[in-house]
Amino acid sequence: MSPSPRLPVRAGQLVRRVRWVYVLEVARWIYAHGREGWERLSAQERRELGRLVRKTRGRPGSMTPSEREELRRIVVKAVGFGR
């Protein structure tokens, strides 16, 4: 498997500005349908993604700021912009 593409520094800053609720929606999609994205993640990241998506039960406010950042990191990697 080829390495994931790297984001330029500015793009990485933009990723952090994306509303995390959109990140949650992408995470839910990856968890349900995204085989290619799913395969980019380690077993531990897959478990954590599943745990975080299940924890929200559709309520984004149920995540802590650190959980939101971890979810964002996993989603960025799954989409193919992981570092």
LOGU-472649 format. One record per residue (C-alpha): x, y, z; residue in three letters. Coordinates in steps of 0.5 Angstrom, whole numbers, plus 500, padded with zeros to 3 digits. Last residue first. Layout:
! residues N
XYZALA ...
***
This chain:
! residues 83
502524516ARG 494522515GLY 491526509PHE 488520506GLY 481520508VAL 482515514ALA 488519517LYS 484526517VAL 478522520VAL 483519526ILE 486526527ARG 479529528ARG 476524532LEU 482525537GLU 481532537GLU 474531538ARG 476526544GLU 480531547SER 475537547PRO 470532550THR 464528546MET 457528548SER 456535545GLY 456531538PRO 449528540ARG 448523534GLY 449517539ARG 456520541THR 459514544LYS 458510538ARG 462514534VAL 467515539LEU 468508540ARG 468506533GLY 473511532LEU 477508538GLU 477501535ARG 479503528ARG 485507531GLU 487501535GLN 487496529ALA 491501525SER 487506520LEU 488506512ARG 484500512GLU 478504514TRP 479509509GLY 479504503GLU 473500507ARG 469507508GLY 462505509HIS 459505516ALA 465507520TYR 468511514ILE 461514514TRP 460516521ARG 467519521ALA 465523516VAL 459526520GLU 463527526LEU 468531522VAL 462535520TYR 461536527VAL 468538528TRP 467544524ARG 473545520VAL 478549523ARG 483544524ARG 483542517VAL 485549515LEU 491549519GLN 493542516GLY 492545509ALA 497551511ARG 502546513VAL 502542506PRO 498536507LEU 502529506ARG 499524502PRO 498517505SER 504512504PRO 503507498SER 500500500MET 
***
